[in-house]
Amino acid sequence: MPFASVQGRKVYYELHGEAGGVPLVLVMGMGGSCRGWLPLQVPEFSQRRRTLIFDHRGAGGSEDPGGPFTTRGMADDTAGLLDALGIERADVLGVFMGGMVAQELALGHPGRVDRLVLVGTYARPDAKRRLLLQHWHALARSGARVETLVRERLLWTLQDDTLEQQDLIDAMVEFFTRDGAPLSEDVFARQCEACLHHDAADRLRQIRQRTLVICGRQDTLTPPKFHRELADEIPGAHLVTIAHGAHLVMAESAESFNRAVLQFLSEGRDRSS
């Protein structure tokens, strides 16, 4: 298993593909491990870009440093991983918590980020998101079963017609639980805290990277208003709304999602860049 040392801790990562040009870093959201990128994104992206996926602190194969988590701290982890792998600059795609980490990476380590893709995320939570994250935090702290936490999140991340497909829902629950949870309830609670306290709203205009914001039209966890704010405040950002898909638009509408990402990453670049 490939590990890198970041601030004295082991970070699990995988590099896929041999393509040249600027590498692509995929930053996972809360509650998962990097293997969530493997079925639908890595096979296609890695044909065009060398693709880096990794586990956040305390998740999957990465060591837990203890203490509170912040999106800024996880951005520092990401920059440290790039250092350890000798990657000077990369395109960065992040979803939900990963999108918050990507914002902080672009702000705190601007020289490391070439292009930025923000998916299903926000710059600052509103009252409803704060209440929801506090609820998830309380569930995790109360010792709720992993299956309960997964089903709770699926209610907020899938569109209604997907939820009607019981076989698919059961398969998704099994995917997240069959090999044991990718992270403990304690780590999940600390991820909730990181999302609760993330606030880049007043700094978005400092993001100078070329930016794509992707929204699933049916997203109830991070509805379109958050994506419009990101696209309006980040200079020159472009917003793409995908009609078929909710928060997990990268799964529910993978073909459209992947196409939008790859088109954005290739625009204005020749094949060797």
ABEGO torsion letter per residue (X at the ends): XBBBBBGGBBBBBBBBEABBEBBBBBBBBBGBBAAAAAAAAAAAAAAABBBBBBBBBGBEABBBAEEBBBAAAAAAAAAAAAAAAGBABBBBBBBEAAAAAAAAAAAABAAABABBBBBGBBABBBAAAAAAAAAAAAAAAAGBBAAAAAAAAAAAABBAAAAABAAAAAAAAAAAAAAEBABBAAAAAAAAAAAAABBAAAAAAABABBBBBBBBAABAABBAAAAAAAAAABBGBBBBBBABEBABAAAABAAAAAAAAAAAAABGBBAAX
